[in-house]
Amino acid sequence: AEPNSLASQAMRALNSGDARQARQLAQQATQVNPERADGWIVLGAAHDALGDHAAALTAYATCTARAFGPRVATCRALAR
């Protein structure tokens, strides 16, 4: 992902411990680019960090259904 993309911003927020901000940015990323797996992966990770495992699984499953590219395999693995 580009360094300033919403998904990258979400990943930075998640890595700095701000899961709520990460979730918000990742939700925006998936709305802007639903076919890009990185937003869905960060969204799932943010949901997991906030303790919402069902929402995380939904994010990974949606990624598997809607996204394209090599990172979709990561979504498929995480959706199990």
WORASUL-V515604 format. One record per backbone hydrogen bond with DSSP energy under -1.0 kcal/mol. CO is the residue of the C=O (numbers start at 1). NH is the residue of the N-H. If there is no record, write none. Layout:
CO/NH  CO/NH
This chain:
2/5  5/9  6/10  7/11  8/12  9/13  10/14  11/15  12/16  13/18  14/17  17/19  18/22  19/23  20/24  21/25  22/26  23/27  24/28  25/29  26/30  27/31  28/32  29/33  33/36  35/68  37/41  38/42  39/43  40/44  41/45  42/46  43/47  44/48  45/49  46/50  47/52  48/51  51/53  52/56  53/57  54/58  55/59  56/60  57/61  58/62  59/63  60/64  61/65  62/66  63/67  69/72  70/73  71/75  72/76  73/77  74/78  75/79
